[in-house]
Amino acid sequence: MMKTIGGVLGGAAALSLATGLVAPSAAVATGTTYDIDSASSPTVVVNKHRPLDPRTYVPKPLSRIQAERMRSDAAAAYQKMARAAKADGVNIVAVSGYRSYDTQAGLYDSYVRQYGQETADTIAARPGHSEHQTGLAMDVGNASGVCALQDCFADTPVGAWVAEHAGEYGFIIRYPDGEDNQAVTGYAYEPWHIRYVGHDLVRDMQEAALVDPEVDTMEEFFGLEPAPDYRP
């Protein structure tokens, strides 16, 4: 899969096309290509139109973070971030990290039973479509539990610290605020849901946002179609 930069498909881009990598389509020529398709890639894009392949993918190796787990590279970055936050007097709590296909299926089914499928699809991914299954995502919270998994989390000590500093450790807030963003990602604002993508992609997304402030999701950065709903 390949997107062009500025409408020009150069030599590096042609190589990317041949190797299945993708360059950003934002109006910034970064000179970097990313693998957004392989389940094991730290820059894989997973959404309602882009399930993991295979859908039962299991990341390895996994590392323990408190009572949760993440893929080892993401876990190392998370632990470094948590130590930096603690030095600033902020205690980041790991709430929910890696979830297997079966675990996600159980969670999704429970939401369907409680709220119906239409609402469930706005608050939980179907199995095989969840970032948590990649081992690269973590829901974080405050030690007090205040505003856990709620929009007001953004105004808590951990929420504010993560919003300001997560990028320094290779993380993004995957589901940013705004109805326009929900129409792209398929999910409402989740200031607690951080996703490891690596320092290079964080840098390139930040630079793209300077050129076009509307580019604040992975879908927009890579020129992917919006994925507000699952395909029939």
ABEGO torsion letter per residue (X at the ends): XBBBBGGBBBAAAAAAAAAGBBBBABABBAGBBBBAABAABAABBBBAABBBOBAABBBOBBBBBEABBBBAAAAAAAAAAAAAAAAAGBBBBBABBBBBAAAAAAAAAAAAAAAEAAAAAAABBBBGABAAAAGABBBBBBAAGBGBGBAAAAABAAAAAAAAAAAAAGBBBABBBEAAAAAAAGBBBBAABBBBAEAAAAAAAAAAAAABAABABAAAAAGBBBBABBBX
